[in-house]
Amino acid sequence: MSYGSSAPTLTQVNPHKVASFKEEVYAVGSIWVTAQVKEVECGPCCIALVLRQLRHPLAASTSLDKIRQFSQSFDGGYKPTATNVVGAQPSLLAMVGAKAKSESYSGSYMSNLVRVLNEKFYSGPTARKWAEGAYTGATATKQLKQFLKAGSPTEPRICQVKWDNGGSHFIVALGAEATKETTGADSGHRLYYFSDPYYGLQYIRIPHEDSGTRLTYQPVNRANNTWGSRGQFTTWVAYRQ
C-alpha cells in the first residue's frame, strides 16, 4: 500500500506556516476544517481533525507537530517530502531528493494513523478503539458508500483517495444527507461531507444507485473556486469500533 500524500501540486498558501483549525456549522452538524501546510501531512491532519470532531480533551493542546512526532515513532510513520526537509536549497534538495526516492519517502500509512489514535489518545481500557480495513469483491463500492453514509460529525471516519495524476490523500468522512432536489444535477444523489486537510470542507454528490465502479472524488479549491485534483476513493478505511 502506498503512502498517503496530499495533492501533487500545492496551490494554497498559509501565511502563518502552521496549519490552523476552525469549526463551521453545516447541515450535518459542526465540522472542523484546516489547511495543511506541509505537502504530505494529510495523515497527521486527519488525526487532528478526528480529535476535534470527537471533542477529545487533548485535541486543542496537542500540536500538529506533536502528532507528526507521534506518527514517526511507529512503523509507516510520517515522512516529509524532500522539499519540506530542506526547503528550496538546490544542492541539498538534490541530495535529499535522491535519498527520499530510494526510501519511498513521503506521507504515512493508514495503519500508522490508527496506531497513533489507539496508543496516544484512546489507550484507556474503556476507550473505543480504532481499526482499519479494506472492502473487497464485487460489492466493495456499495459497502464503501454505506460506510461513508454511516459517518457523521460525531462518528468521523478516515478514508483514502488515489489521485489520477499520482499520489494519494487522506480525508475525513462525516456522513451524508439526502438532497432535496428531485430534478437537475442533484436528482438521485446524496451529498457526502468530507473535511479535506488540503481543500477544506467538501460536499460531493454521489448517486444512490450502485454502478459498481469506484467512486470519484474531485474537490473544489475554495481559494479560487476552481476544481482541484481528481481521484478515486480506495476502499481502505479507518473507523472507531
C-alpha positions as CSV (number, residue, x, y, z in Angstrom):
1,M,0.0,0.0,0.0
2,S,1.4,3.3,-1.0
3,Y,2.0,6.2,1.4
4,G,-0.9,8.7,1.7
5,S,0.0,12.1,0.4
6,S,-1.5,15.4,-0.4
7,A,-2.4,16.8,-3.8
8,P,0.7,16.6,-6.1
9,T,0.8,20.4,-6.7
10,L,0.4,22.8,-3.8
11,T,-1.5,25.9,-4.6
12,Q,-2.8,27.1,-1.2
13,V,-0.6,29.2,0.9
14,N,-1.0,29.6,4.7
15,P,0.7,32.8,5.7
16,H,1.3,31.6,9.3
17,K,3.2,28.5,8.0
18,V,1.2,26.4,10.6
19,A,-2.0,24.5,9.9
20,S,-4.9,26.4,11.6
21,F,-8.1,24.8,12.6
22,K,-11.6,26.2,12.7
23,E,-15.1,24.9,13.4
24,E,-18.0,25.6,11.0
25,V,-21.7,24.5,11.1
26,Y,-23.4,22.8,8.2
27,A,-26.5,20.7,7.5
28,V,-25.0,17.6,9.0
29,G,-23.6,19.4,12.1
30,S,-20.4,21.0,13.3
31,I,-17.4,20.3,11.1
32,W,-13.7,21.1,11.8
33,V,-11.6,22.2,8.8
34,T,-8.0,23.0,8.3
35,A,-5.4,23.9,5.6
36,Q,-2.4,21.7,5.7
37,V,1.0,23.5,5.1
38,K,3.4,20.6,4.5
39,E,3.0,18.7,1.3
40,V,2.2,15.3,2.8
41,E,0.9,15.9,6.3
42,C,-2.7,14.9,5.4
43,G,-2.4,11.9,7.7
44,P,-1.5,13.8,10.8
45,C,-4.0,16.5,9.9
46,C,-6.7,13.8,9.8
47,I,-5.8,12.7,13.3
48,A,-6.0,16.3,14.5
49,L,-9.4,16.7,12.8
50,V,-10.8,13.5,14.2
51,L,-9.7,14.5,17.7
52,R,-11.6,17.8,17.3
53,Q,-14.7,16.2,15.9
54,L,-14.8,13.8,18.9
55,R,-14.1,16.6,21.4
56,H,-11.1,14.8,22.7
57,P,-9.7,16.6,25.8
58,L,-6.2,16.7,24.3
59,A,-7.3,18.0,20.9
60,A,-6.6,21.7,21.4
61,S,-3.4,21.2,23.4
62,T,-1.7,18.7,21.0
63,S,0.0,20.5,18.2
64,L,0.2,19.1,14.7
65,D,4.0,19.0,15.2
66,K,3.5,16.7,18.2
67,I,1.2,14.4,16.1
68,R,3.8,14.2,13.4
69,Q,6.3,13.1,16.1
70,F,3.9,10.5,17.4
71,S,3.5,9.2,13.9
72,Q,7.2,9.0,13.3
73,S,7.6,6.8,16.5
74,F,5.7,3.9,14.8
75,D,6.1,1.9,11.6
76,G,4.8,3.6,8.5
77,G,5.0,7.0,10.2
78,Y,5.0,10.4,8.7
79,K,7.9,11.1,6.3
80,P,8.2,14.6,4.8
81,T,9.0,15.3,1.2
82,A,12.5,16.4,0.3
83,T,11.2,20.0,-0.2
84,N,9.8,20.1,3.3
85,V,13.1,18.8,4.7
86,V,15.5,21.3,3.1
87,G,13.3,24.0,1.6
88,A,14.3,25.2,-1.8
89,Q,18.1,24.9,-1.5
90,P,19.1,23.3,-4.8
91,S,22.2,21.4,-3.7
92,L,20.6,19.9,-0.6
93,L,17.3,19.3,-2.4
94,A,19.1,17.1,-5.0
95,M,20.9,15.1,-2.3
96,V,17.9,14.6,0.0
97,G,15.6,14.1,-3.0
98,A,17.7,11.1,-4.2
99,K,17.6,9.6,-0.7
100,A,13.9,10.2,-0.5
101,K,13.3,8.5,-3.8
102,S,15.2,5.4,-2.7
103,E,13.3,5.2,0.6
104,S,9.8,5.8,-0.9
105,Y,9.8,8.9,1.2
106,S,6.6,10.9,1.9
107,G,3.4,10.6,3.8
108,S,2.1,8.0,6.3
109,Y,0.3,4.7,6.3
110,M,-3.3,4.2,7.3
111,S,-2.1,1.6,9.8
112,N,0.1,4.3,11.4
113,L,-2.8,6.7,11.8
114,V,-4.8,4.0,13.6
115,R,-1.9,3.2,15.9
116,V,-1.3,6.8,16.8
117,L,-5.0,7.2,17.7
118,N,-5.1,4.0,19.7
119,E,-1.8,4.3,21.6
120,K,-1.6,8.1,22.1
121,F,-5.3,9.1,22.5
122,Y,-7.5,6.1,23.0
123,S,-5.4,3.8,25.1
124,G,-7.7,3.5,28.1
125,P,-9.4,0.2,28.9
126,T,-12.9,1.7,28.2
127,A,-11.9,3.7,25.2
128,R,-13.4,2.8,21.8
129,K,-10.5,1.6,19.7
130,W,-9.8,2.5,16.1
131,A,-9.4,-0.2,13.4
132,E,-8.6,-0.3,9.7
133,G,-9.6,-2.5,6.8
134,A,-10.5,-2.6,3.1
135,Y,-13.6,-3.7,1.3
136,T,-13.1,-6.3,-1.4
137,G,-15.0,-8.1,-4.1
138,A,-17.9,-7.2,-6.3
139,T,-19.8,-5.3,-3.6
140,A,-16.8,-3.2,-2.4
141,T,-18.0,0.1,-3.8
142,K,-21.5,-0.4,-2.4
143,Q,-20.1,-1.3,1.0
144,L,-17.8,1.8,0.9
145,K,-20.8,4.0,0.1
146,Q,-22.7,2.6,3.1
147,F,-19.6,3.1,5.3
148,L,-19.3,6.8,4.2
149,K,-23.0,7.4,4.6
150,A,-23.0,6.0,8.1
151,G,-20.4,8.5,9.3
152,S,-21.3,11.8,11.0
153,P,-19.6,14.7,12.7
154,T,-19.6,12.6,15.9
155,E,-18.6,9.4,14.1
156,P,-15.8,10.5,11.8
157,R,-14.1,8.0,9.5
158,I,-10.8,8.3,7.7
159,C,-10.7,7.3,4.0
160,Q,-8.2,7.4,1.2
161,V,-8.2,8.9,-2.3
162,K,-5.8,8.0,-5.1
163,W,-5.2,10.9,-7.4
164,D,-5.5,10.3,-11.1
165,N,-2.1,12.0,-11.7
166,G,-0.3,10.1,-8.9
167,G,-0.1,10.0,-5.2
168,S,-2.8,9.6,-2.6
169,H,-4.5,11.6,0.1
170,F,-6.3,11.0,3.4
171,I,-9.6,12.8,4.2
172,V,-12.2,12.6,7.0
173,A,-15.7,11.4,6.1
174,L,-18.5,13.0,8.0
175,G,-21.7,11.4,6.7
176,A,-24.3,12.3,4.1
177,E,-27.6,14.0,3.7
178,A,-30.4,13.3,1.2
179,T,-30.7,16.2,-1.2
180,K,-34.0,18.0,-1.6
181,E,-33.7,18.3,-5.4
182,T,-35.8,15.9,-7.4
183,T,-34.6,17.2,-10.8
184,G,-31.4,18.6,-12.1
185,A,-27.8,17.8,-11.2
186,D,-28.7,16.6,-7.6
187,S,-31.5,14.2,-8.7
188,G,-30.9,10.7,-7.4
189,H,-27.9,11.8,-5.3
190,R,-26.8,12.3,-1.8
191,L,-24.4,14.9,-0.6
192,Y,-21.5,13.3,1.2
193,Y,-19.5,15.6,3.5
194,F,-15.7,15.5,3.9
195,S,-13.2,17.5,5.8
196,D,-10.2,17.6,3.5
197,P,-6.9,18.7,5.1
198,Y,-5.8,20.3,1.8
199,Y,-9.1,21.6,0.3
200,G,-11.2,22.2,3.4
201,L,-14.9,21.3,3.6
202,Q,-16.1,19.3,0.6
203,Y,-19.6,18.1,-0.2
204,I,-19.6,15.6,-3.0
205,R,-22.6,14.3,-4.9
206,I,-22.7,10.5,-5.1
207,P,-25.5,8.7,-6.8
208,H,-27.9,6.5,-4.9
209,E,-27.6,3.7,-7.4
210,D,-24.6,1.4,-7.2
211,S,-22.8,1.4,-10.6
212,G,-20.1,-1.0,-9.3
213,T,-17.4,1.5,-10.4
214,R,-15.1,3.2,-8.0
215,L,-16.3,6.5,-6.5
216,T,-14.9,9.7,-7.9
217,Y,-13.6,12.4,-5.7
218,Q,-12.9,15.9,-7.2
219,P,-12.8,18.6,-4.6
220,V,-13.2,22.4,-5.1
221,N,-10.3,24.7,-4.3
222,R,-12.3,27.4,-2.5
223,A,-9.4,29.8,-2.5
224,N,-10.1,30.5,-6.2
225,N,-13.3,28.5,-6.9
226,T,-11.6,26.1,-9.3
227,W,-11.6,22.3,-9.5
228,G,-8.8,20.6,-7.6
229,S,-7.1,17.3,-8.3
230,R,-9.3,14.4,-9.4
231,G,-9.1,10.9,-8.0
232,Q,-10.9,7.8,-6.9
233,F,-11.8,6.5,-3.5
234,T,-9.9,3.4,-2.5
235,T,-11.8,1.0,-0.2
236,W,-9.2,1.3,2.6
237,V,-10.7,2.9,5.7
238,A,-10.3,3.6,9.4
239,Y,-13.1,3.8,11.9
240,R,-14.0,3.6,15.6
241,Q,-15.1,0.1,16.6
